[in-house]
Amino acid sequence: MAEELRRSLGVFDAVVIGLGSMVGAGIFAALGPAAGAAGSGLLLGLALAAAVAYCNAMASARLAGRYPASGGTYVYGRERLGPFWGYLAGWAFVVGKTASCAAMALTVGAYVWPGQARAVAVAAVVVLTAVNYRGVQKSALLTRAIVAVVLAVLVAVTVSSLGSGAADFGRLEPGGDASVGGVLQAAGLLFFAFAGYARIATLGEEVRDPARTIPRAIPVALAIALVVYVGVAVSVLVVLGAPELGGATAPLADAARAAGAGWMVPVVRVGAAVAALGSLLALILGVSRTTLAMARDGHLPGTLAAVHPRFRVPHHADLAVGAVVAVVAATVDVRGAIGFSSFGVLAYYAIANASAWTLGSGRALAAAGAAGCLLLAFALPVSSVLAGAAVLAAGAVMYAVRRT
């Protein structure tokens, strides 16, 4: 019989872990590329990304209440659609989120020590893997502190930008530079910053009273993140405008400088690094739990299903995920990692919505979520679509070979 993990997380900790995943480095980095794609239609892209995320959140909440076990959509797809779809969801999650981990680690390095970004990235992975190894409750406590720091920085940037003489609210109106394709691509890029609520579902085996806690925590975390994102996007747009924002590599720092608050630029850099650490912590946590669930079912080596006798965490999975992420962070490009990750995450949620559709109630929302995920996935840059599709196909072939 598989050993169970310790149930130590309540609603507050579950919400904080979700926020730690969402209100992270994505908002510091994704606004620029999204504005470059959508132009003055950036807020429309943000609204579309939020709408798809809401559908996904409701599907995840309903399924997590029904199946309160580690693994998230890997478990839901297996139970509602069959073993193959569960496996494919788990494969998309583990591979896609491993790329996300590398991207967040590289973001830490870029802000902390640009000249040694890869070395700092690997060090960050090692340290946070050690934190996860010591127990999920310690991870939740660290995430609380990270979320508090990041929210404080984002609020400071928003207030200073909106109150500055450089603010021009006429820049919020969509202009001729906005196109349907651009808005869709921006939504796909911005969805990367919303996807953290899945971390709550993947921790289903470590949450107290999961049937009640998870459906409460996911919508709350998503709503808070949406309010923060809208405030930040509006403040940066009214100060920089869509053209300048589209070319910015550090949009929040540029907005602080344009608003006459140059003293905040170092603060924003620290906030971005802390945010990326928070995202990386929660990502490693979620990937290791899905790895645990897949190992229990024989889709990954059985040793990855081991649970530490003292800390009650999947310690072999934690170490394996940390090692893979460290190698990827030392070798890949951050932009390619983000694009690849977005495709995998959207495929994962498409399966989650299809699983929720089989529950009977809420089918319209589940259908809208699945359609939205597929639409945004194939609106991503062609290189991301081709790489993501190739990796999913490779996973399907591996599954077929093992079944023969």
N, C-alpha and C positions, 0 to 999 in steps of 0.2 A: 504494500500500500504506500502511495506517495506521501512523503512528509509534508505537512501543511506549514505555511508561513504564519508569523505572529500578526494578529489583528490589533493594531495599535493606533490607527488613524481615524479621527473623527471628521465631521463636516468641515471645520475650520482648516485643519491640516490638508484635507483633500482639495479644498478651494485654493489654498496657498500653493500647493504643488502644481495645480493647473495654471495658476497665474505665473508661477516661476517658469513654466514652459512657454506660455504665450507672451507675457510682457517681458520679452527678452531682447536679444540682439536683433531680431527681425525688424522691430520698429526703428532701430537706429540705422539699419542698412537697407531695408526694402523700399523705403519711400522714394529714394532717388531713382532706381531702375523702374519702379512702377510709374512714376511721373514721366519718365522718359518714354514709356510705352503709351500711356493714356493722355499725356499733356494735361490740359485743364479738366479732363474727365477723371482725374485721380479719385475724387470723392465718390464718383459713381462706381469705380472699380472697388473701392473699399466697401461700399454698401453691398455690392454683389458678393464679394468674398465673405462678408459677415452673414449674408442670407444663406449661402451654402453651408457655412460653418454652423449656423443655427440648426439647419436640417440635420446635419451630421451629429450635432450635440444631442438633439432629441432622440435620434436613433440610438446613439451610444448609451444614453441614459436609460432608455427602456430596456435595451438588451443587457446592460450591466446589472440592472435590478433583477432580471430573470436568471442571469448566469454570473454570479458573483465570484469568479475565479480569475487568477492571473492569466493574462494572454490577450485580453481585449477582443478585437474582431477575429483573431485567429480562432478563439473559442466560439464566437457567435456564428461565424461562417461554417465551421465544422458542424455545429449543432443544428443550424437552420437550413443550410444549403448542401451540406455533404462534406466529406473529408478533403476533397480536392480544393474547394473554395476556401475552406479554413486554412489549408496549407498555403494557398496562393496569397491570402491576406497576410499571414504571418511572414511569408517570404518578402512581400512588398514592404512590410513594416520594418523588419530587421535590416534589410539591405538599404532601404531608403533612409531610415533613421540613423543608421551607422554613418551614412554620408552627412546627415544633419549634424551628428556629433562632431565629425571632423570640421565641418564649416564653422560651428560655434567655437571649437577649440582654436581654429585659425583666427577667428574674430578677436578672441582674447589676446592672442599674440600680436595682432596688428595694432591694437590699442595700447597694450602694455609696453611692448618693445618691438617696434616695426622692423628693426634690423635683424632681429632674431625671432621672428614670428613663429616659425615652425618649432624651434626649441621650446619656446614658452607654451605652445599648443600641446606638445607632448607632455611637458611637466604638468600642465593643468589636468590632462586626462589621468595621469598617474595619481595625482592628489585626490581628485574627485572619485576615482575608482576605489581608493582606500576609504573614503568617507562612506560610500555605499556599502562596502564590505562590512563595516562596523554596525550596520543596521539601518532600516528605513526610517526609524524615528529620529535618528541623528541627521539624516538627510532632510527630513521635514523641518527640523529646527534651523538648520543652515539656510534652507530655502526661505523661511520667514524673514530672516535678516536681509537676504538678497532682494526679495520683493520690496521690502520697505525702502531700501536705498534707491532702487530703480524708479519706483513710483515718485519718490521725492524729487529726483532729477527731472523726470518727465513733466511733473507739475511745474517745477521752476522754469523750464524752457517754455512751456505753454503760456504761463502767466507773463513772463517777460516779453515774449513775442507779441501776444495780443495787446499788451499795454504800450508797445513802443510806437514811436512816430513813423516807423517804416511799414506799419501794418496797413494794408489796402484790401478791404473786404470785397472789393469788386473783382479781385482775382479768384474768388471762389466760384464764379459763374462759368460753366462750361463754354468753351469757345470753339472755333473752327478747327483747332488742332486735335480735337477729340474724335476718335473713330470707334466703331463697334469692336473691331479687332483689337485695337489698342486697349480699350477698357477691359476686354476679356483677358488679355495677357496680363494687364496690371492686377486684375482680380486673382489670377493664378499665382502671381508673385506674392501678393499680399496675403493670400491664404496660408502661405508658409508661416506667417506670424500668428495665425489663429489656431494652428493645429495642436497646440499643447494640451487641450482638454482630454485628448486620448490617454494622456498619462494617468489621469484619474481612473479611467476604466481598466487600464492594464494592471492597476494595483488592487483589483477587486478582492484578492485573497488576503490583503493586509489592512482592509478597512473594516471598522466596527459597523455592524448592522448594514451591510452593503446594499440591500434592497431598498433602504431608505436614504442612506448617506449619499450614494453615487448619483441618483437622479436629482438630488438637491444640489450637490456640489457643482456638477457640470454646468447647468444654466447660470448659476451665480458667477462662476469664474469667467464664463464667456461674456456675460453682460458687463462685468467690471472691465475686462480687457477691451471691449468695444468702446465703452465710454472714454477710456484712456486714449485709444487709437484715434478716435474722431477728434478729440481735443488736440492731440499732437499734430495730426495731418492738417487741420484747419490753421493752427498757429504757424506752421512752417510755410504753408501755401500763401498766407496773407503777407508774410514777410519777404519770402524769396520769389514767389510766383512760379508757375509751372515750368517755364523754360530753364530758369536757373536751378530749380530743384531737380529737374531731370538730369542735369550734368553734375550734380553734387555727389561726392564720394562720402562725405560726412555731413548729411543734411542738417542734423540737429545742432551740430557745432557751428555750421555756417549760419543757421538761423539765429543762434545766440549772438554771433558776431555782428550780423546785420541789424539786430535789434539794439545794438549798443551795449550789450552785456558781454564784452570780451572776456571778462573775468570768469565767466561760466564755462568757457571752452574746455579748460582742464577738467572741470567738474563733469562735463558731458563725456569726456574721454574715459574718466574713471567709471561713470555710470554705465557706459557701453560695455566696458570690460566686465563689470560686475554682472550686468544683464546676461552677457554671453556665458559667464560662469554658471548662473542660475539655470539657463536653458540646457547647458551641457550636463549639469547634475541631474536634472529631471529626465533628459533624453537617455543617458546611460541607465538610469533606473528603469525606464520603460522598456528599452531594448532587452535588457537582461531578463526581465520578467516574461516577455514574449518568447525569448530563447528558452527559458525554463519550461514553458508550456509546450513548445514544439519538441523539446527533448523528452518530455514525459510521454509524448505520443510516438516517439521513435523517428521523427522527421529530422532530428539532429542527434549527435552522439549522446548516449545515455548519461555520460558523466556530467553533462551540463545541467542535469536535473537534480544534482546533489544540493541539499540544504544544510547549511552550517549548523552543527548541533548546539552551539551557544548563541550565535547572533540571529539564527533563524532566517537567513537570507540565502538566495541561490549563489553561493560564493564562487563556484566554478564558472557559472554563466557570467557573473560580474567580472571575473578576471579575464575570461575569454573576450568579452565585449570590449573591455578596456584595452587589451592588447591589440585587437584589430583596429580600433579607433585610433590608437597611437600611431600605428603603421600608416593608416590612410592619411592622418593629419600631417605626417612627415613627407608625404609624396604627392598629394592632389592639389588642384586649384580650387579656391573657395567658391568661385562663381559656378564652375561645373558641378561641384558638390551640391549646391543649393538647387540648381535646376533639376538635377537627377533626383534629389530627395523629394521635390514638389510632385513630380510625376508619380513616384511610388506612394506617397502619402495620399494623393487623390484616388489612386487605384484602391488603396486600402479602405478608404471611406466609401467608395462606390460599393464595395462588397458589404460594408457595414449597413448601408441603406437597403441593399437588396435583402440582407438578413432580417432587418426590421420590418420590411414589407410583408414577410411571411407570418408575422405575429398577428395579423388580422386588422388591428386598429391602427390608425395613423398612416394608412397606406399612401395617401396623397402627399404627405410631407416626406415620406421615405422615397417615393418615386421622384419628387422634385430634387431631393438631395442627391440621388444616384445620377440623375441627368445633369445636375449642376457640376458634380465631380468630373464626369466624363468630358463635359464641355470645357471646363477650365484646364483639364489635363492636356487636351489636344490643342488648346490655344497657347500653350507654352512654346518657347523657341524650339525649332525643329530638332536641333541637336539633343535637347533634353527629352523630347518625345521618342526619338529613335533609340537613344541609350536606355531609357526606361523600359520601352517595349521589348528591347532585346534581352534585358535582364529578367523581366517577367517571363518571357518565352523560355529562357534558359532554366528558370525555376520549374516551369511546367514540364520540361523535358526530363529534368532530374526526378520529378515526382513519378512520371510514367516509367522511367527506367527502374526505379525502386519497386514499383508495383508488379513488374514482370518477373 
